[in-house]
Structure formats: structure tokens, C-alpha cells
Amino acid sequence: MDKTKFAFDKTNFILLGAGMIVIIIGFLLMAGPGSTETTFEPDIFSVRRIKVAPVVCFIGFISMIYGILRKPSNKTTDKTEK
């Protein structure tokens, strides 16, 4: 199969994979104990869960969007197009 027919190249897939890993890390940073009806957990308002984790997820989503929109470089020149 001809590699020039694919919409993505190796770099696109690396960017998509890295973006997905960063998003998963962001969601793991948001995780933690929650409040119940009998006890209040003040950790739900921590800086890690409110500010850091959403920024990490946002960076991951931006990386994935860039990985999708990035145009693969065309290193081979086709002599039939001339």
C-alpha cells in the first residue's frame, strides 16, 4: 500500500498518543475522595483538582487537535505529477 494515501503520518500518531496520555493524566489528577452525606471533604477544592488538572487536560486536547490538523510532510516527489 502506498504511504502517500494515508491522511496521517508517524508524527501525527505520536502527537495523538501523547495528547491522549496527557488527558488521562489530567483526569487522574482530578480524581480523589468525594464528600458524602455525613462528612465533608475539603480536598474537593484543592488547587490540584480545580486549577492544575483542567489545564493539563486542556493542553492534552490542544495537542490532539494539532495532531489531527497537522498536514504530513510530503518528502517524496512524484514524477508523474510534472
matplotlib code that plots the C-alpha trace (Angstrom):
import matplotlib.pyplot as plt

x = [0.0, 1.3, 2.1, 1.1, -2.5, -2.7, -4.1, -1.7, 2.0, 4.0, 4.3, 0.5, 0.0, 2.7, 1.0, -2.3, -0.9, 0.9, -2.2, -4.3, -1.8, -1.8, -5.6, -5.6, -3.0, -5.3, -8.3, -6.2, -5.2, -8.9, -9.7, -9.8, -12.1, -15.5, -17.9, -20.6, -23.8, -22.3, -18.8, -17.4, -14.1, -12.4, -9.9, -12.5, -11.5, -7.7, -5.6, -4.6, -8.3, -9.6, -6.8, -3.9, -5.9, -8.1, -5.1, -3.3, -6.5, -6.7, -3.1, -3.8, -6.9, -4.9, -2.2, -4.7, -6.3, -2.9, -2.2, -5.3, -4.9, -1.2, -0.5, 2.0, 5.1, 5.5, 9.1, 8.8, 8.1, 6.1, 7.5, 4.1, 2.7, 5.1]
y = [0.0, 3.5, 5.6, 8.8, 7.7, 7.9, 11.1, 10.8, 10.0, 8.7, 12.2, 12.6, 9.4, 10.2, 13.6, 11.9, 9.3, 11.9, 14.0, 11.1, 10.3, 13.9, 13.9, 10.7, 12.2, 15.3, 13.1, 11.2, 14.5, 15.4, 12.1, 11.8, 11.3, 12.9, 14.2, 12.0, 13.0, 12.6, 14.0, 17.0, 16.5, 19.9, 18.3, 18.7, 22.4, 21.8, 23.6, 20.4, 19.4, 22.9, 24.5, 22.2, 19.2, 21.2, 23.0, 19.6, 18.3, 21.4, 21.0, 17.4, 18.4, 21.1, 18.5, 16.1, 18.8, 19.8, 16.1, 15.8, 19.1, 18.8, 18.1, 15.4, 16.5, 15.2, 14.2, 12.1, 13.8, 12.0, 12.3, 11.7, 15.0, 17.1]
z = [0.0, -0.9, 2.2, 0.4, 0.6, 4.4, 6.0, 9.0, 9.2, 12.2, 13.8, 13.8, 15.6, 18.1, 18.8, 19.2, 21.6, 23.7, 23.8, 25.0, 27.7, 28.9, 29.0, 31.1, 33.5, 33.8, 34.7, 37.2, 38.8, 39.2, 40.9, 44.7, 47.6, 47.4, 50.1, 51.5, 53.2, 56.6, 56.1, 54.1, 52.3, 51.8, 49.3, 46.5, 46.4, 46.2, 43.7, 42.0, 41.3, 40.5, 38.5, 37.6, 36.3, 33.9, 32.4, 31.9, 30.2, 28.0, 26.9, 26.0, 24.0, 22.1, 21.4, 20.0, 17.8, 16.5, 15.8, 13.8, 11.8, 11.1, 7.5, 6.9, 5.1, 1.6, 1.3, -1.8, -5.1, -7.7, -11.2, -12.8, -11.5, -13.6]

ax = plt.figure().add_subplot(projection="3d")
ax.plot(x, y, z, "-o")
ax.set_aspect("equal")
plt.show()
